[in-house]
Amino acid sequence: MGRSPCCEKVHANNKGAWTKEEDERLIAHIEAHGEGSWRSLPKAAGLLRCGKSCRLRWINYLRPDLKRGSISEEEDDLIIKLHSLLGNRWSLIAGRLPGRTDNEIKNYWNTHMKKKLLSRGLDPQSHRPLGQPCKTTLSSRPIPEHEIRGFQSPRTAEVADFFHYDRQESSAFKRAASDAEERPDLNLDLCI
């Protein structure tokens, strides 16, 4: 049941490093036909790769809008601030750093930033001094089911009673606003 793996289906057994020729074929095909249709792209582009491999190669390495090189001090500071608010939500963090991918930010955090915070005497998860107890934050608390369903509280007493919601409970947005008041130097205009 379910979808079969794309690699078995087309016998695309080419694994490992991408060659310059494969990169050029992928770039040429996407420039001519645009992104999307990743499952059919390898055959159309003449590549012995699976669609997932092509998509990841494009998104993480070949896109023309990707930023190359080291992460700057400003980006470094922004990553720390965003991580303290959002936790390990790498795609949201990467969305505030133009040209950087979620995978790149995650790898950078795990290889450099954890050590940097520890050397400063800070816990990499809570961003508080080591040994200090951590209060529950937006990123570490379990999110109630009604907040997952669109982050809206019920509009009427009948709806609240039907779904057994606590109308007095504050929403995630109210908690995020109070967090933002604690950190006025951080602008979090996250848009989708």
LINCORZI-V632926 format. One record per residue. N is the residue number from 1. BURIAL is # if it has 9 or more other ideal C-beta (glycine too) atoms within 8 Angstrom, else .. Layout:
BEGIN
n=(N N)
burial=(BURIAL BURIAL)
END
This chain:
BEGIN
n=(1 2 3 4 5 6 7 8 9 10 11 12 13 14 15 16 17 18 19 20 21 22 23 24 25 26 27 28 29 30 31 32 33 34 35 36 37 38 39 40 41 42 43 44 45 46 47 48 49 50 51 52 53 54 55 56 57 58 59 60 61 62 63 64 65 66 67 68 69 70 71 72 73 74 75 76 77 78 79 80 81 82 83 84 85 86 87 88 89 90 91 92 93 94 95 96 97 98 99 100 101 102 103 104 105 106 107 108 109 110 111 112 113 114 115 116 117 118 119 120 121 122 123 124 125 126 127 128 129 130 131 132 133 134 135 136 137 138 139 140 141 142 143 144 145 146 147 148 149 150 151 152 153 154 155 156 157 158 159 160 161 162 163 164 165 166 167 168 169 170 171 172 173 174 175 176 177 178 179 180 181 182 183 184 185 186 187 188 189 190 191 192)
burial=(. . . . . # # . . # . # . . . . . . . . . # # . # # # # # # . . . . . . . # . . # # . # # . # . # # # . # # # . # # . # # # . . . # . . . . . . . . # # . # # # # # # . # # # . . # . # # # . # # . . # # # . # # # . # # . . . # # . # # # . . . # # . . . # . . . . . . # . . # # # # . . . . . # # . . . . . # # . . . . # # . . . . # . . . . . # # . . # # . . # # . . # . . # . # . . . .)
END
